[in-house]
C-alpha cells in the first residue's frame, strides 16, 4: 500500500454522512489524517483550528453551495488545493468550479479508490522542497516579465507573486518547458496531471483560458499560449533575441509526472 512520506491532512466537506464516513475510513487506511464535516460552517471552523493539505468539497451542500465555498477558499486560503465532487453529467457546474479555481473535480458517485488517485495527483503537484533542501539546477524559467519557479511552484511578474492554483501551475509548467512544441490536449493533460488522469478537453480549455487571463496582454488574442485548431496548444515565447525572452537556467523537460 502506497503511503504518504509524511502524514498529510485532508478535509472532506460533504453532507452525505455515509459517504463521508466511507471516505474517511478508506483514506485513513491509506495513511492520511482525515477529518470530515457536513457543511461550510464546519469547514470554516476546522480550517481555523488546524492545517489541512487538501479539501474535498461537495458541490451540493445545505447551508452554502460548493461553488460559493470554492470562491471563498480561493480568497481566504489561496494555496489550499480543492477537489470538487459534482453530480455525474453536470458539466456546467464542473466547468464553473474550475473557473472559480478548483484544482480538480470528480463526478459522483465515485469510488474511494478513484478519489484517492485524484488526491495523490493533486498533492504531487503541490509538493514543495524543505527549506534546507538543495535547489535543483534549472528550476527557474523566465519569459517576458514572468518567472516560473519549478521548485517552489510559484509564479512572479516583475518580482511580484501571482495567485495561481496547483492545476494551473502544472499546465503552465508543461507548456513553458516545451516551448514552440505543439501539444495535444491529451499530451498536455498527461504532462500536467499524470497518465492515470482522465482526459477532459473542456477542463483543459478552461485552465488555459484562466492562464491567458493571468498572463496575456490581450487574452482574446493570445500571444504566449496559442491555440492550434484541431490539435491543442503551443507556448510561443517572445523572440529569443529580444530582452526578457524565455530563459531556462538549465534543461528542464517533463518536470511533472
C-alpha positions, 0 to 999 in steps of 0.5 A: 500500500502506497503511503504518504512520506509524511502524514498529510491532512485532508478535509472532506466537506460533504453532507452525505454522512455515509459517504463521508464516513466511507471516505474517511475510513478508506483514506485513513487506511491509506495513511492520511489524517482525515477529518470530515464535516457536513457543511461550510460552517464546519469547514470554516471552523476546522480550517481555523483550528488546524492545517489541512493539505487538501479539501474535498468539497461537495458541490451540493451542500445545505447551508452554502453551495460548493461553488460559493465555498470554492470562491471563498477558499480561493480568497481566504486560503489561496494555496489550499488545493480543492477537489470538487465532487459534482453530480455525474453529467453536470458539466456546467457546474464542473466547468464553473468550479474550475473557473472559480479555481478548483484544482480538480473535480470528480463526478459522483458517485465515485469510488474511494479508490478513484478519489484517492488517485485524484488526491495523490495527483493533486498533492504531487503537484503541490509538493514543495522542497524543505527549506534546507533542501538543495535547489535543483539546477534549472528550476527557474524559467523566465519569459517576458516579465514572468518567472516560473519557479519549478521548485517552489511552484510559484509564479512572479511578474516583475518580482511580484507573486501571482495567485495561481492554483496547483492545476494551473501551475502544472499546465503552465509548467508543461507548456513553458518547458516545451516551448514552440512544441505543439501539444495535444490536449491529451499530451498536455493533460498527461504532462500536467496531471499524470497518465492515470488522469482522465482526459477532459478537453473542456477542463483543459480549455478552461485552465488555459483560458484562466492562464491567458487571463493571468498572463496575456496582454490581450487574452482574446488574442493570445500571444504566449499560449496559442491555440492550434485548431484541431490539435491543442496548444503551443507556448510561443515565447517572445523572440529569443533575441529580444530582452526578457525572452524565455530563459531556462537556467538549465534543461528542464523537460517533463518536470511533472509526472 
